[in-house]
């Protein structure tokens, strides 16, 4: 098969970035305001404004620490500034140590130790500014497409999603897997009703068993309040768009995973490393949590299918929007990158739009911004935790 | 006479088809097409919005509703061919915390 290259930033640990951001990482939600002051002031920085990191059960605190480590290590991040309050439940020292292992520049500021908010903002601005200067002249170089990890998701779906935009993503997913790259999909809630089809595609029986296990856990959680999950999933928008049940939504959603074998299931905070092929990550369907989980995987970009028009993005992971509904595409053309609505109207085939999308991806990886990036609509970030806030 | 609006049937086993068109009114006739290009004209009962489904055969209460060749729910009442199919006559069978056990 023909090879494809893109222009990427080769990191000290061998990973390849499609962007060159300095990430400002609050180790706890209470450091968020200091981070936002720094990000507002210093060009080239982005913030991970999550709402976790304290007064949670230990497994959740570990999960938050691990997720933040994976975000810091992700290849689109060139350098990181960790902002700690000082008394939080996450392990901010480990956060710094682990990100530093990639060889990227990392700094930390501590709000309580530095004498409060204004002092921390001043220190943080100076530190971030130095980090930006340090990485700002890194150069892109040609790399093979097999170094890429694509995350996929669908959001604000309607019945066009399963028949057009998800089919386009499935086409691209198969193509990338065949080229030796990595593809990760999630949204465990949207396996409900289609899990038997996914389980059959596991490379060995243990993968199928794991698929049933994560779906079971998710469904048990959903049922624990003793009500019909409908309106939570499918959402009112999904229902208005013609999706009648979670089963119908799921069957349309899993189309985007393509047809290749499933190698295994990743835990939410886990980074993909150098594993290739098609993988599942155990995530919910809601945007902030899945976008964060997928960026933590180390995906350089996400392909995101929508029917009703979902505008969300992520600070360090460009999101390419593929719209299946021709009416929505016309209404929201400034948010939608690829028009898969032409499949519904019969103007184009899945393969034709799939090839167009693939070209758009090569451009994106080499630096071309998505509509979502230019709009800076990327505050949809949060970490998926399991237990209560205490 | 104007061209008939199309309803798409994804899989042979499906007992519903999806209409990607606006202005399908009660009593309108649509052409149900399957993947092999076979088609049949069906009279629609009810107002069917863009992207919503109709039954392509009679479905008895308690019978499974099939799309993509897989079950997407259960009929909560008798559904006639051409009827609008959605949350008013289709029940999800999953994530039902309100059911004592799965499947009822």
Interface residues (C-beta under 8 A of the other chain):
Chain A: X158 X159 X160 X162 X163 X192 X193 X194 X197 X219 X222 X223 X224 X225 X226 X227 X228 X229 X230 X233 X239 X240 X241 X242 X244 X245 X246 X247 X248 X251 X252 X307 X325 X327 X344
Chain B: X8 X10 X18 X20 X49 X50 X51 X52 X53 X65 X67 X68 X70 X71 X72 X73 X85 X86 X87 X90 X91 X92 X93 X94 X95 X96 X97 X98
